[in-house]
Amino acid sequence: MPNTHVAVQRLGIFGGAFDPPHLAHVALVEAAVAQLQLDQVCVLPTGQAWHKPRNLSDAAHRLAMTRLAFAHLSNVLVDEREILRSGPSYTVDTLHELQKEYPMAQLYLLLGDDQRRSLSSWRQIDEIERIAIICAAGRDMAVRAWNEESGDAPTNLSLSNTLQARIRSLDMPLMPHSATDIRVLSATEQALTGLVTPAVERYIHEHHLYRPH
């Protein structure tokens, strides 16, 4: 059986809690595919997040919703390795694994703007920068749309001039989506139209996610 990984020359990597995945997440991936001419994007729901101030929803639900959110994009692979990994999940470990699996590909790490500004707190950021080209949503992206995916990590940490200069910006429309707001709306059984895909909205309501216990 041929190794299809060989054909991938440009591989995007996009991780996050996806609790839930919303339309700004989808828009970022679509922009990255178009602007960076990516052959494939690995979307990775976080497993045990070392930086999260709250408990995440069950991994099975977050994985299912992520698959629904990106189902229309044929070049997106929802990858569950971080969920299956024991212990804290670090981006640098995932990049090392993907580098071995796709030895011929250039890796592109996709980030929201808030993630960009918290990079100084990431484990082995110099190694991350060595392995992958870091690409982030443009600074006009509403910051709070990404607070959930960066784990509310400090955003006032300065990046080195060298690293800052090497981060590529993705041209993104203003999309002030917030996973926190979506969970609040869901808790009161309000419509999520325009915030998540219809399939994700159905899943949230059918499984009574984010309802008060």
trRosetta pair geometry for C-beta under 8 A, 3 or more apart (Angstrom, degrees):
i j d omega theta_ij theta_ji phi_ij phi_ji
2 6 7.6 -88 169 30 93 123
3 6 4.9 85 96 -18 99 104
4 7 5.8 -44 -170 24 57 114
4 8 7.5 60 140 -24 71 98
5 8 5.7 -52 -162 23 48 115
5 101 5.9 -125 -134 154 156 77
5 102 4.9 -132 -175 -99 109 71
5 103 8.0 73 130 17 120 67
5 104 7.7 135 133 35 81 99
5 105 7.4 -92 175 -22 83 123
6 104 5.8 52 -147 24 57 143
7 39 7.1 -168 127 179 79 149
8 11 5.3 51 157 -69 124 101
8 39 4.7 -177 -137 92 67 135
8 40 5.1 -45 -123 17 124 122
8 102 5.5 -54 83 -140 124 123
8 104 7.4 131 75 79 64 94
8 105 4.8 -12 115 -85 92 131
9 39 5.7 105 39 -21 69 139
9 104 6.7 -56 -105 129 60 95
9 105 5.8 176 -156 -117 15 69
9 106 6.8 17 159 16 63 88
10 36 6.4 -175 170 140 137 97
10 37 6.1 79 49 100 164 74
10 38 4.8 -129 118 -123 107 51
10 39 5.1 128 55 0 75 87
10 40 7.9 155 90 31 60 60
10 105 6.6 -174 -66 -159 11 91
10 106 5.6 -14 -109 62 62 97
10 108 6.6 20 -176 -12 86 121
11 38 6.9 89 -122 -157 14 100
11 39 6.8 -38 -74 58 58 94
11 40 5.5 -12 -119 71 75 91
11 41 7.4 149 -170 -99 55 33
11 42 6.7 21 178 -6 103 102
11 98 6.8 -165 124 168 146 124
11 102 5.3 53 -29 128 157 169
11 105 4.3 45 -9 158 114 144
11 106 7.1 171 26 80 74 44
11 107 5.4 -30 75 -108 99 61
11 108 6.8 174 88 22 45 79
12 29 7.1 143 118 -138 150 78
12 32 5.3 101 -120 136 151 135
12 33 7.1 -92 -6 -75 150 67
12 36 6.9 117 -75 79 112 142
12 38 4.5 -14 -24 -132 110 155
12 40 7.1 -155 31 104 77 45
12 41 3.8 -20 71 -111 113 85
12 42 7.0 -175 92 26 58 61
12 108 4.8 -35 -104 75 64 106
12 109 8.0 144 -160 -95 59 14
12 110 5.3 30 -172 -30 106 121
12 135 7.9 -61 -127 48 99 133
13 41 7.4 -172 -70 -159 21 66
13 42 5.2 -7 -113 63 67 101
13 44 6.9 -2 -168 0 84 120
13 94 7.0 147 -167 126 138 119
13 95 6.8 -160 45 -93 175 79
13 98 6.4 -167 -85 25 131 174
13 107 6.1 8 -11 -169 119 101
13 108 6.9 169 17 81 73 50
13 109 5.2 -28 66 -108 105 59
13 110 6.5 179 76 15 45 82
13 132 6.8 -69 31 -126 126 153
14 25 7.6 132 156 -167 133 90
14 28 7.0 145 -132 108 141 117
14 29 5.9 -90 -8 -87 167 98
14 32 7.5 178 -63 26 126 162
14 41 6.0 11 4 179 113 112
14 42 7.2 170 29 87 66 52
14 43 5.0 -20 74 -110 101 70
14 44 7.1 161 84 21 46 74
14 110 4.2 -25 -87 66 92 121
15 43 7.6 155 -86 -165 38 46
15 44 4.3 -28 -101 72 87 101
15 45 7.6 169 -152 -85 70 6
15 46 6.2 90 173 -69 101 79
15 82 6.7 82 -135 -25 122 162
15 91 6.3 -158 34 -103 150 95
15 94 6.9 116 -64 60 142 170
15 149 7.9 146 112 -169 60 104
16 21 7.7 113 88 -101 123 82
16 25 6.7 -133 54 -118 156 124
16 44 7.9 122 18 79 51 63
16 45 7.2 -44 77 -119 56 46
16 46 6.3 -80 136 -25 17 103
16 112 7.9 65 -94 -11 132 116
16 148 7.5 64 -178 109 108 87
16 149 3.7 -35 -137 -134 112 109
17 45 7.1 30 -174 -157 23 75
17 46 5.0 -36 -91 29 51 125
17 49 6.5 -27 -87 -52 96 152
17 52 7.1 104 -88 -98 130 128
17 56 5.6 -150 -152 -118 110 123
17 62 6.9 -89 164 -143 60 144
17 148 5.7 -103 48 153 130 92
17 149 5.9 -147 17 -107 85 53
17 151 7.5 127 -42 -73 122 76
17 179 7.2 152 82 124 117 176
18 21 4.0 -5 -151 -63 97 87
18 25 6.8 78 -106 -122 87 170
18 43 7.9 78 -65 164 145 109
18 45 4.9 -81 40 -109 127 92
18 46 7.6 163 17 11 83 81
18 62 5.2 119 91 -172 94 97
18 65 6.5 173 151 91 105 107
18 66 4.6 26 161 -79 160 108
18 69 7.5 -146 -155 22 118 151
18 149 7.8 48 -48 -100 51 98
19 56 5.4 -130 -79 -151 154 90
19 57 5.1 160 -141 16 108 105
19 62 5.5 -36 -84 -105 78 117
19 148 6.5 -146 59 175 91 127
19 179 5.7 76 82 179 64 141
19 183 7.6 11 137 -67 83 124
20 57 7.9 -1 -71 27 69 151
20 62 7.4 -158 -118 -120 56 68
20 65 5.0 -93 -149 160 100 157
20 69 7.9 158 159 -60 94 133
20 179 6.3 174 40 -137 48 97
20 182 6.0 -100 39 119 100 143
20 183 7.6 153 -3 -68 86 80
20 196 5.9 5 106 -105 129 143
20 200 5.8 138 161 178 135 122
20 204 6.2 -66 -59 -79 157 121
20 209 7.3 92 -62 116 117 150
21 25 4.9 -94 -161 60 84 154
21 26 7.3 90 158 -45 107 86
21 62 7.9 114 -28 -163 90 72
21 65 5.5 169 21 129 98 100
21 66 5.0 117 -32 -101 142 63
21 69 4.0 -95 103 -21 134 168
21 70 7.5 -65 156 -29 160 90
21 196 7.0 106 93 -134 60 101
21 200 6.3 -124 69 -113 87 150
22 25 5.7 112 58 5 54 100
22 26 7.6 -113 117 0 36 93
22 69 7.8 -67 -54 -131 9 138
22 145 7.8 -123 77 -159 133 94
22 177 4.5 -171 124 161 141 139
22 178 7.9 27 15 55 167 13
22 179 6.2 -153 -17 -81 123 72
22 182 6.0 -157 -82 -48 127 153
22 195 5.5 -50 -147 164 115 72
22 196 5.0 -82 -120 -85 66 75
22 200 7.8 -159 -99 108 45 159
23 26 5.3 -51 -149 38 44 113
23 27 6.1 48 151 -24 71 103
23 175 6.8 -126 101 -169 94 136
23 177 5.9 171 54 -70 80 158
23 194 7.3 -68 -1 170 153 40
23 195 6.3 -156 4 177 108 23
23 196 6.4 -155 -34 -102 81 24
23 197 6.9 134 -82 -52 83 65
24 27 5.4 -50 -143 36 34 114
24 28 6.4 41 155 -25 64 100
24 112 7.7 51 138 -110 118 120
24 141 7.6 113 -162 -157 123 113
24 145 4.8 -45 103 179 177 134
24 146 7.9 -116 125 -65 138 75
24 175 4.2 167 -98 114 99 129
24 177 4.1 -163 -15 40 118 125
25 28 5.9 -53 -154 29 29 112
25 29 6.8 23 153 -12 63 105
25 69 6.8 21 86 153 123 146
25 149 7.8 144 -93 -68 107 143
26 29 6.0 -59 -154 38 33 108
26 30 6.2 31 152 -18 68 109
26 69 5.9 -136 -68 166 110 98
26 70 6.6 -173 -110 -89 89 70
26 73 7.8 -179 -151 -28 90 131
26 197 7.1 93 -46 -50 155 109
27 30 5.6 -55 -144 39 32 111
27 31 6.2 33 156 -20 66 106
27 172 6.6 101 131 -147 112 99
27 173 7.0 -82 180 43 146 96
27 175 5.9 134 43 -24 157 165
28 31 5.8 -56 -148 37 29 110
28 32 6.3 28 154 -20 64 108
28 110 6.3 133 148 167 112 123
28 112 6.7 -77 -92 -84 156 74
28 137 5.7 -67 -114 -74 110 111
28 170 6.7 90 -150 99 74 155
28 172 6.5 -7 -98 -107 70 134
29 32 5.6 -55 -146 36 31 112
29 33 6.3 34 156 -21 65 104
29 41 5.5 141 -152 132 106 170
29 43 6.9 -26 -94 -79 144 117
29 70 6.9 -5 73 -117 167 115
29 73 6.7 -33 123 -95 128 178
29 76 6.3 36 170 -97 145 128
29 110 7.0 86 -94 142 62 169
30 33 5.9 -52 -148 33 30 111
30 34 6.5 22 156 -12 63 110
30 73 7.1 -133 -84 -96 80 132
31 34 6.0 -63 -149 42 30 106
31 35 5.7 6 165 -3 70 118
31 137 7.9 83 72 -110 149 79
31 170 5.0 103 125 172 124 119
31 171 6.5 -153 -162 71 125 62
31 172 5.6 -78 -48 -90 173 79
32 35 6.3 -63 -129 48 24 96
32 36 5.3 -14 -177 17 66 121
32 38 6.0 22 133 -12 88 137
32 41 6.8 99 93 -96 126 134
32 108 7.0 165 -173 122 119 135
32 110 5.1 -38 -88 -107 159 132
32 135 6.3 120 -123 111 107 141
32 170 5.8 -47 -78 -112 72 143
33 36 7.0 -60 -113 53 11 85
33 37 7.7 45 174 -118 46 13
33 38 4.8 -87 -117 47 57 105
33 41 6.4 -82 -73 -33 99 125
33 73 7.5 -164 -37 -158 160 126
33 75 6.4 125 -129 79 133 132
34 37 7.7 2 177 -70 19 47
35 170 5.9 158 54 -135 153 81
35 171 6.5 153 -87 27 148 93
36 108 5.7 80 173 -123 159 172
36 135 6.5 -53 -67 -94 141 168
36 168 7.8 107 -89 112 111 151
36 170 7.9 -52 -32 -100 106 102
38 41 5.7 55 133 -60 148 87
38 75 7.0 147 109 136 92 135
38 108 6.5 -108 -95 40 115 139
39 75 6.7 -145 156 -158 38 127
39 105 7.6 -116 45 -125 126 116
40 75 5.2 -134 -107 -180 52 87
40 76 7.5 151 -165 -95 64 25
40 77 6.2 14 -178 -2 112 109
41 73 7.6 -14 45 133 121 137
41 75 6.4 77 11 122 82 86
41 76 4.9 -23 68 -111 101 73
41 77 7.1 176 85 27 48 68
41 110 7.4 2 -143 -5 116 145
42 77 5.3 -27 -106 74 63 99
42 79 4.6 6 -167 -10 102 135
42 98 6.7 -140 22 -111 160 138
43 66 6.1 -170 127 176 123 119
43 70 5.8 161 13 -27 160 166
43 76 5.8 18 -11 -173 117 107
43 77 7.1 173 21 83 75 43
43 78 5.0 -34 72 -106 102 63
43 79 6.7 154 67 17 43 79
44 78 7.9 153 -82 -163 35 53
44 79 4.9 -31 -91 72 84 100
44 80 7.8 170 -139 -90 69 16
44 81 6.7 -41 -133 49 116 87
44 82 5.0 89 170 0 111 125
44 94 6.3 93 167 -148 177 152
45 59 6.8 139 123 -154 129 80
45 62 4.8 142 -157 129 142 111
45 63 5.3 -128 29 -84 154 64
45 66 5.2 -139 -57 -24 114 156
45 78 7.5 26 -14 -170 97 99
45 80 7.0 -4 45 -116 102 62
45 82 6.6 -162 88 69 50 113
45 83 5.8 23 88 -53 102 113
46 49 4.7 30 157 -71 139 103
46 52 7.8 141 123 -47 150 128
46 56 7.0 -168 86 -79 108 165
46 62 8.0 -48 49 139 69 155
46 82 5.7 -69 -137 130 32 138
46 83 7.7 94 113 -72 24 70
46 89 5.8 171 -160 73 74 142
47 59 6.7 14 -127 -112 59 137
47 82 4.2 -150 -17 147 98 71
47 83 4.5 173 -93 -101 87 28
47 84 7.1 -99 -97 28 134 28
47 85 5.2 -161 9 55 167 88
47 89 4.2 126 47 -47 98 138
48 85 7.7 -117 21 93 93 87
48 86 7.9 22 4 -172 134 32
48 87 6.4 -136 59 138 141 20
48 88 5.3 -101 103 -103 105 38
48 89 5.6 139 56 -12 62 91
49 52 3.9 73 94 -21 123 115
49 56 6.5 100 10 -35 120 130
49 88 7.5 30 179 -147 11 78
49 89 6.5 -40 -87 48 45 103
49 151 5.9 -176 161 -91 131 130
50 88 4.0 41 -67 -150 106 128
50 89 7.2 -159 -17 47 89 52
50 90 7.1 10 0 -75 135 80
50 123 7.9 50 57 -31 155 126
51 121 7.5 103 -114 125 135 124
51 150 7.7 -62 118 158 140 52
51 151 3.7 110 112 101 101 161
51 153 5.3 -18 -180 -74 136 109
52 55 7.5 108 125 -94 128 18
52 56 6.3 -42 -170 -46 169 95
52 151 4.7 -105 -85 -132 53 109
53 151 6.8 134 -6 178 76 81
53 152 5.7 -37 5 57 125 130
56 59 7.4 58 108 -73 122 66
56 62 6.7 -11 162 -47 117 149
57 61 5.2 -70 139 74 118 128
57 62 5.6 141 79 -51 101 99
57 209 6.4 24 -138 -153 148 113
57 210 7.5 -56 -83 -63 131 76
58 61 4.7 83 72 7 92 105
58 62 7.1 -173 91 -6 47 87
59 62 5.6 -59 -145 41 36 109
59 63 6.0 38 157 -22 70 108
59 83 4.5 136 -173 -146 134 116
60 63 5.8 -54 -145 37 27 112
60 64 6.3 28 156 -19 62 108
61 64 5.8 -56 -146 37 30 110
61 65 6.2 26 158 -15 66 108
61 203 7.8 152 -159 154 84 115
61 207 6.4 178 -122 128 117 159
61 209 6.2 146 -177 -98 147 130
62 65 5.9 -55 -145 40 29 109
62 66 6.2 32 155 -22 63 108
62 83 7.8 177 78 -94 112 128
63 66 5.8 -56 -147 34 28 111
63 67 6.6 29 155 -18 63 104
63 78 7.1 128 -162 153 74 126
63 80 5.7 26 -127 -106 132 109
63 83 6.1 -24 -68 -46 123 167
64 67 5.9 -55 -152 34 31 111
64 68 6.6 29 151 -17 64 106
64 203 6.5 -177 123 -157 110 145
65 68 5.6 -55 -150 37 35 112
65 69 6.2 38 153 -25 68 106
65 200 5.1 70 -157 -131 93 95
65 203 5.5 -175 -95 96 83 149
65 204 7.4 53 -106 -60 129 82
66 69 5.6 -51 -144 33 32 114
66 70 6.5 -1 167 8 65 109
66 78 5.2 142 120 -136 107 131
67 70 6.8 -76 -144 51 24 87
67 71 6.2 54 155 -69 63 92
67 78 4.8 -120 -87 32 72 164
68 71 5.7 -26 -146 -21 29 121
68 197 6.5 -165 135 76 91 129
68 199 4.1 -150 -178 121 115 121
68 200 5.2 158 101 -70 123 70
68 203 5.9 -174 4 -25 167 144
69 196 7.1 -77 -104 -163 106 87
69 197 5.3 164 -122 9 60 126
69 199 7.4 -156 -70 75 41 106
69 200 5.2 31 -74 -59 87 131
70 73 5.2 -54 -174 37 80 112
70 76 4.4 -100 168 113 126 152
70 78 6.1 151 59 -60 130 105
71 199 7.0 -9 22 57 135 166
73 76 4.1 53 98 -1 115 119
79 82 7.6 76 112 1 91 86
80 83 4.7 -51 -171 42 81 118
80 84 5.7 76 130 -21 91 103
81 84 5.7 -63 -145 43 33 107
81 85 6.2 44 155 -37 68 103
81 94 6.7 137 93 -121 125 94
81 97 6.8 -163 161 107 160 160
82 85 5.5 -41 -143 19 34 119
82 89 4.4 70 -161 -151 99 145
82 94 6.2 -22 -72 -82 104 127
85 89 5.5 115 75 -99 131 94
85 93 7.5 118 -148 116 159 140
89 93 7.3 -123 -161 56 54 127
89 94 7.5 39 -179 -43 93 113
90 93 4.7 91 71 1 90 104
90 94 7.4 -164 97 -4 50 85
90 123 4.7 -43 -145 58 130 141
90 124 7.6 70 163 29 134 107
91 94 5.6 -59 -154 38 39 111
91 95 6.2 38 153 -21 72 106
91 109 7.2 65 179 -138 130 133
91 122 6.4 -23 36 -165 126 125
91 123 7.4 158 40 55 80 92
91 128 6.1 34 109 -110 115 128
92 95 5.7 -53 -147 36 33 113
92 96 6.5 38 153 -22 64 102
92 122 7.7 139 -36 154 101 103
92 123 5.6 -110 7 102 126 95
92 124 4.4 44 -87 71 164 122
92 127 5.4 55 -140 92 124 119
92 128 5.3 -95 -90 -68 85 88
92 131 7.7 133 -141 16 69 144
93 96 5.8 -51 -152 31 32 113
93 97 6.7 30 151 -17 63 105
94 97 5.7 -56 -152 36 33 111
94 98 6.3 26 155 -13 68 109
95 98 5.8 -57 -142 42 32 107
95 99 6.1 40 156 -28 65 106
95 107 6.3 120 -146 148 94 163
95 109 7.1 -31 -91 -77 123 117
95 127 8.0 155 80 130 135 91
95 128 6.2 139 4 -124 163 69
95 131 4.7 109 154 110 129 151
95 132 5.7 -104 -135 -27 130 121
96 99 5.7 -52 -148 30 28 116
96 100 6.8 25 155 -15 61 104
96 131 7.2 -94 -74 -108 54 157
97 100 6.0 -61 -159 35 32 108
97 101 6.4 20 151 -12 67 112
98 101 5.5 -58 -141 43 37 109
98 102 5.8 -9 171 22 74 108
98 107 6.3 107 110 -106 122 131
99 102 6.9 -72 -129 61 19 76
99 103 7.1 59 163 -99 57 53
99 107 6.5 -65 -83 -31 80 140
99 131 5.7 -87 -70 -155 137 116
100 103 6.8 1 -155 -69 27 88
102 105 3.8 -19 152 23 116 127
102 107 7.4 125 82 -73 126 93
106 133 6.7 19 164 -2 107 117
107 131 6.0 -8 58 144 138 85
107 132 4.0 -71 107 -107 106 91
107 133 7.1 165 93 20 56 70
108 132 6.2 149 -110 -172 12 99
108 133 5.0 -27 -110 68 70 96
108 134 7.9 151 -164 -98 58 14
108 135 5.3 7 -178 2 104 125
109 128 6.7 11 -35 177 166 104
109 132 4.2 88 -24 125 101 144
109 133 7.1 -178 21 81 74 41
109 134 5.0 -25 67 -109 108 63
109 135 6.8 159 76 25 50 71
110 135 5.5 -25 -104 76 60 99
110 136 7.7 143 -165 -92 46 38
110 170 7.6 27 -141 -32 92 148
111 115 3.9 -134 -165 89 106 124
111 116 5.1 136 114 -59 133 75
111 119 7.8 -17 -132 -72 169 107
111 134 6.6 3 1 -171 125 92
111 135 7.0 160 23 85 78 46
111 136 4.3 -30 76 -104 100 85
111 137 7.1 -117 103 3 59 77
112 115 4.8 97 55 5 73 104
112 116 7.2 -126 100 -10 41 87
112 136 7.0 16 119 -157 10 85
112 137 5.2 -6 -141 14 48 127
112 141 6.6 -136 -163 123 81 149
112 145 6.7 -148 -155 101 138 90
112 146 3.1 -178 127 -114 146 136
112 149 5.7 105 12 67 134 135
112 150 6.9 -114 67 -41 112 103
113 116 5.3 -47 -155 26 38 120
113 117 6.7 27 154 -14 67 103
113 136 5.8 105 -96 162 48 112
113 137 4.8 -82 -40 78 82 96
113 138 7.1 -31 -77 95 118 23
113 139 5.8 125 -134 -110 138 46
113 141 4.7 167 -10 64 126 114
113 143 6.3 -90 89 -104 115 65
113 146 6.0 170 49 14 65 154
114 117 5.9 -56 -151 38 36 106
114 118 6.6 21 154 -9 66 110
114 143 5.1 103 -73 -161 106 77
114 144 7.9 88 -56 -81 145 17
114 145 7.8 176 -6 68 122 61
114 146 3.7 173 28 92 113 116
114 147 5.8 -75 153 -73 173 48
114 149 7.5 126 71 64 112 89
114 150 4.7 -126 118 -5 102 147
114 155 5.8 -60 -153 -106 80 127
115 118 6.0 -69 -147 44 33 101
115 119 7.1 66 151 -62 63 78
115 136 6.9 -161 75 -124 92 110
115 146 5.9 -106 -19 170 84 130
115 149 6.2 -49 -58 109 118 103
115 150 4.5 -162 -84 -87 66 104
116 119 6.1 -24 -167 -29 33 113
116 134 7.6 130 -117 156 85 119
116 136 3.8 41 -72 -129 129 161
116 137 7.6 -140 -19 44 127 68
116 159 8.0 -48 162 -46 74 148
116 167 6.2 98 -145 -168 114 154
117 155 4.4 41 111 -161 124 82
117 156 7.6 13 162 -65 114 23
117 157 7.2 134 158 52 67 75
117 159 7.6 -112 -132 -30 44 112
118 121 5.4 -41 175 31 83 113
118 122 7.3 102 123 -41 78 89
118 150 5.0 122 27 -172 146 128
118 153 4.0 96 -160 95 147 118
118 154 6.1 137 -122 75 95 51
118 155 5.5 -57 -63 -96 89 57
118 157 6.3 75 -133 36 45 119
119 122 5.3 -39 -159 4 51 121
119 125 5.6 107 162 -134 88 133
119 134 7.5 36 -112 -156 149 158
119 157 7.7 -151 58 91 51 117
119 159 5.9 34 65 -98 115 115
119 163 7.0 -161 111 151 141 139
120 125 6.6 -59 -121 -26 29 168
120 157 3.8 -142 57 139 130 124
120 158 6.6 61 -54 71 155 36
120 159 5.8 -145 -56 -89 101 60
121 153 5.3 -162 67 180 148 128
121 154 6.1 121 -45 47 143 96
121 157 5.7 157 -36 -2 91 169
122 125 4.7 104 73 -78 100 95
122 128 6.5 -12 120 -5 135 156
124 127 4.0 -15 161 31 110 120
124 128 6.2 127 110 -24 78 86
125 128 5.3 -49 -147 34 39 117
125 129 6.3 38 155 -19 68 104
125 163 7.2 12 146 -122 117 154
126 129 5.8 -55 -149 37 31 110
126 130 6.5 35 150 -24 63 105
127 130 5.4 -51 -148 32 35 115
127 131 6.4 26 157 -15 67 107
128 131 6.1 -64 -149 38 28 104
128 132 6.3 -38 177 38 66 103
128 134 7.3 58 135 -71 103 115
129 132 7.4 -81 -123 62 20 65
129 134 6.4 -43 -110 -21 73 120
129 163 5.8 -90 -101 -120 153 97
129 166 6.7 84 -160 90 113 143
133 166 7.6 -126 -143 162 70 97
133 168 6.4 23 160 0 107 122
134 163 7.8 21 36 -173 147 87
134 166 6.8 77 41 113 100 91
134 167 4.9 -46 97 -115 108 78
134 168 7.1 163 93 23 52 75
135 167 7.2 154 -100 -171 25 68
135 168 4.4 -25 -109 72 80 103
135 169 7.6 174 -159 -86 68 7
135 170 5.7 73 164 -45 102 103
136 167 5.6 1 8 176 114 119
136 168 7.4 151 21 80 63 51
136 169 6.3 -36 72 -112 76 55
136 170 6.6 -148 100 11 26 93
137 141 4.1 17 139 -19 127 157
137 146 7.4 -168 37 -61 138 141
137 169 7.6 9 143 -159 17 71
137 170 5.4 -47 -104 62 41 105
137 172 4.5 -17 -152 3 94 154
138 141 5.9 128 71 -19 61 93
138 169 4.8 69 -94 178 73 112
138 170 6.2 -120 -30 78 77 51
138 171 5.8 33 -32 -115 135 35
138 172 5.1 -172 26 29 94 87
139 169 7.4 -48 -16 -132 77 130
140 172 7.1 -174 71 76 90 81
140 174 5.8 -79 145 -76 98 88
141 145 6.4 -95 166 51 96 131
141 146 7.2 56 129 -25 123 121
141 172 5.1 13 -73 90 109 134
141 174 6.8 178 -115 -118 37 48
141 175 6.8 -20 -140 42 84 78
142 145 4.8 92 82 -13 94 107
142 174 6.1 77 -32 -164 93 81
142 175 6.7 -129 21 79 106 38
142 176 3.7 39 16 -100 170 77
142 177 7.8 139 64 22 124 45
143 146 6.5 -79 -170 41 43 97
143 147 7.0 61 142 -52 76 90
143 155 7.3 54 -162 -149 129 167
144 147 5.3 -20 -149 -12 52 119
144 176 6.6 33 62 -160 100 86
144 178 5.1 -21 135 -91 99 120
144 180 7.7 -75 174 35 102 121
145 175 6.1 79 -109 102 163 78
145 176 5.7 -144 -55 -149 107 33
145 177 4.7 65 -130 61 106 62
145 178 5.7 -106 -102 -73 46 60
146 149 5.2 -61 -162 45 68 107
146 150 5.7 51 143 -14 92 107
147 150 6.3 -69 -143 45 28 97
147 152 5.4 33 -177 -82 94 71
147 178 7.0 10 37 -137 107 97
147 180 7.0 -17 80 -15 120 124
148 151 7.7 29 177 -72 29 32
148 152 7.9 12 -91 -40 29 80
148 178 7.0 131 -20 -168 115 64
148 179 3.7 -13 -20 42 171 128
148 180 6.1 -172 -67 -35 111 81
149 179 7.6 120 -40 -8 76 136
150 153 5.0 -103 152 26 95 99
150 155 7.5 68 121 -81 156 97
154 157 5.3 89 107 -30 110 103
159 163 4.9 -113 174 85 107 115
159 164 4.4 132 98 -61 121 94
159 167 7.8 4 148 -20 165 134
160 163 4.6 85 59 11 90 101
160 164 6.7 -160 87 -7 43 88
161 164 5.7 -56 -142 40 30 112
161 165 6.1 31 159 -23 65 109
162 165 6.0 -59 -150 34 25 110
162 166 6.6 13 156 -13 61 112
163 166 5.9 -67 -151 39 32 106
163 167 6.8 40 154 -35 67 99
164 167 6.0 -47 -155 14 34 113
172 175 7.1 -82 161 10 106 108
177 181 7.6 -139 -170 54 48 121
177 182 7.5 22 -176 -43 89 116
177 195 5.8 144 -132 -148 106 76
178 181 4.0 81 76 6 107 105
178 182 6.7 -174 94 -10 57 82
179 182 5.4 -53 -148 36 37 115
179 183 6.4 39 153 -20 67 102
180 183 5.9 -56 -153 34 30 109
180 184 6.5 30 150 -19 64 106
181 184 5.6 -54 -150 35 34 113
181 185 6.4 34 153 -18 67 104
181 195 7.6 -129 100 -138 106 144
182 185 5.8 -52 -147 37 32 110
182 186 6.2 32 154 -19 65 107
182 192 6.0 55 -145 -133 93 118
182 195 5.4 171 -97 148 107 138
182 196 6.5 86 -140 -37 141 115
182 210 7.8 -161 121 -51 72 174
183 186 5.6 -54 -145 38 31 112
183 187 6.4 43 153 -32 63 101
183 210 4.2 -151 -151 -138 77 139
184 187 5.7 -47 -153 22 31 117
184 188 7.3 4 157 4 60 103
184 210 7.9 -85 -40 166 19 129
185 188 6.5 -76 -161 48 32 92
185 190 4.3 -90 -170 67 86 114
185 191 7.6 -59 168 69 124 33
185 192 6.0 137 106 -87 134 81
185 195 7.6 118 44 31 156 167
186 189 7.2 34 -169 -83 40 30
186 190 7.2 -98 -71 47 25 72
186 192 6.6 8 -71 -63 88 124
186 204 5.4 -87 -125 163 136 129
186 205 7.6 -138 -142 -75 95 65
186 209 6.2 -20 157 92 148 79
186 210 4.0 70 91 74 125 130
186 211 7.1 -95 136 -60 88 62
187 210 5.2 -92 -63 139 75 91
187 211 5.9 142 -132 -117 56 36
187 212 5.8 65 -160 -32 106 83
189 205 7.4 82 -138 -124 78 98
189 211 7.8 30 -59 -102 84 102
191 201 7.6 16 -164 -158 61 137
192 195 4.8 -92 -178 57 79 116
192 196 5.1 1 142 28 125 104
192 200 7.8 -93 109 103 141 93
192 201 4.5 -172 65 -113 115 107
192 204 6.8 47 -2 54 156 149
193 201 7.1 24 -70 -92 50 163
195 201 8.0 106 66 -80 88 108
196 200 4.1 -104 161 89 121 126
196 201 5.2 153 82 -56 110 80
196 204 7.3 86 72 -15 162 136
197 200 4.7 92 55 8 81 102
197 201 7.0 -144 93 -7 41 86
198 201 5.5 -55 -147 36 34 113
198 202 6.4 35 156 -20 67 103
199 202 5.8 -51 -150 34 32 111
199 203 6.4 33 151 -21 63 106
200 203 5.5 -52 -148 35 34 114
200 204 6.4 38 154 -23 66 103
201 204 5.8 -52 -149 32 31 112
201 205 6.5 20 157 -9 64 108
202 205 6.1 -64 -149 43 30 104
202 206 5.8 26 158 -19 68 114
203 206 5.9 -58 -138 40 26 109
203 207 6.1 0 169 4 64 115
203 209 7.6 20 126 -3 76 132
204 207 6.7 -76 -145 50 19 92
204 209 4.7 -87 -147 47 69 116
204 210 6.9 -8 -164 18 108 111
205 208 7.3 25 -172 -75 32 42
208 211 4.9 -37 173 0 88 137
